[in-house]
């Protein structure tokens, strides 16, 4: 068993996470579940199953999330995912590789955090452990910073989402606002459980 774990650990690429910056602006939302029958196990499973996220949310005609897929389930508990946002003639797509991990799970509470996996370069010249996914979309901008998480408080009846992000490149101010940042997570909650704010 120990040899198997060692083999798995050695097979996983070395991964460096971008350090969290406590000074970065946080955008967050908390949505009441209104009695929806969601176990913490179901919640964790749905958030970690990025291959089945809805890709329907958009802001002013720009897809909030165009592609999302699992790159690796690591032996250290991280699930590494690739995400690509939409773009148009004015706004370049953004993409990033993040490592998600369950940091708390009980009958009453679940918490999942993520951090950006460090890569260097630009366009089709990215380097790093998952650079192949990034190099396949050379016109997208790799975000220099992206961290956040989900918390489900079952007794309190809330699901919360928070994110700190630097989209990189040039981006019109109207796209960096609460509505734009929350479009995807709110769409996920609505699509998966019928949970909506307000």
N, C-alpha and C positions, 0 to 999 in steps of 0.2 A: 504494500500500500504506500509506504514512504517513497519507494522508487518511482511509483506511478505519479505521485504528486510532484516529485522532483522533476520528472520528465515533462510533465505538463507545464510547470513553472518555467523550465528552460525553453520550451517551445513558444511561449508567449513573447512577443517582441517587447523590448525595453520601452517603457512608456514614461514620459515626463509630463506632469500636469502643470498648466500655467498657474502660478501662485495666485491665491485669492487676494484681492485688494479691498480692504475694509473701507476705503475712501470712495470707491466707485458708487455711482448712483444706483440705487435699487428700485426696480419697478415690481409691484406686487399686487396680487388680488386675492380675495378670499370669498368663496362662493358657498352659500348654504346648500346642504344636500336635501333639505326638506323631506326627511324620512325615506329617501331612496335606499333600497336594500343593497348596500355595498359593504362587503366584508373587507377587512384590511388586506386579506390575501388576494381578493379579486382586484382591489385597487393597485396593489404592487404588481400583479401580473399584467394588468392593462398598461400601466406606465412603462414597464420594461419591454413590452411587446411593440416596439416602435415599427416593426414591419407591417403593422396593421393600423397605424395612426390614420385618421381621416386627412385627406389632402384637399379639403374643400374651402378652408378659410382664405379670404383675400381682403386686401385693403386697397381701395381705389384702383381695383383691377390688377393688383400685384399679388400673386399667390404667397400667402404667409409661409407655407411649406409645400415644396414641389416634390421632393424626394426625401425619404427617411428609410434607412435600413441598418440592420445589425451587421457590424463588421466582425465582432468577436465577443464571445463569452469567455472571460478570462478566469483562470483558477484563483486569482486573488479577490474574486467577487465582483469585479467591474464588468459591466456590459458596455462595449465600445460601439458607438453608433455614428453614422454619417448623416448629415442633414444638408439639404440644399433648398434655399428660398427661391421664389420666382424673381423675375426681373422684367424690365421692358426697355424701351429706347432711352429712358432717362435714368433708370436705376439698374445697376448691375446686380446680378444674383449674389447672394452670400452663401458660403458653405463652411462647415466646421465639423470637426470630429470631437465628440465629447465622450467622457467616461462616466457612466452612471453607476451608482451603488446604493443599495439599501443600507441605511445607517441605523434605522430603528424599525422594528415591527413587533407589535403585540396585538391582542384582540381589540384594543382601543385606539391605537395610534400607529401610523406608518409614516416614515420619512425617507425620501430618496433625494440624494444630492448628486450634482454633476459638476464636472470641471472640464475645461478645454484641454485637449491633448496637444502638447507643443509640437508644431511643425515650422519649418523655415522655408523661405523662398517665396515665389509667386508664380502664377500662371501654371504652366505644365512643368515647372522646375521645382516643385515642392519636394522637400526631404523630410523624413520622419517615419515613424513606424507604420503609418497608414497612408502614406503619400500616394499610393496608386489610386485610391478613391478620389483624392483631391486633383491629381493630374488628369483624370478623366474629364474634368470640367474646368479647363484652363481659363475660361472667361469669368469665372466666379471669383469673388474676393474672399480670401480666408480671414475670418474675423480674428483680431489679435487677442480678444478677451471675451469669454462667455462662461458664466458660472451661475448656478442657481439650484433650485430644488422644489420638490413637492412635499406637502404635509397633509395627511388625512387625519383629522381629529374626529373619530367616530362618535364618542359620547357628545362632543360639542356640536356635531353636525356640520362640519365645515371641511372644505378642501381648499388649501392655499397653494399658491404658486408664486415664486419669486425669481427674478433674473437680474443679473448685472452683466452688461454687454457693451463692448466697443465694436460697432459694426465694421470699422475700418473703411478705407477709401473715402469717397465723397458720397454723401447721402443727403437728399433734401430733408430739411427739418420736419416737414409734415409726416415723414415716414418714421421718425424716431419719437414716437409718443405712446402713451399708455394704450390707446386703442389698437395701434399697430402691433405692439409687443404682445398684447394679450389675445390677439385674434386666434392664434393657433390653440393655446391651452383652453380657452373658453369653448372653442369648437370641439375639442376632444372631449371635454366634460359633457357637453350637450349631446354629442353623437353617441358617446358610450353609455351614459346613464340618464340622459334627459335633464341634467343639472344645469341651471342657468342662473346668472346673477340677478339681483333685484328681488 
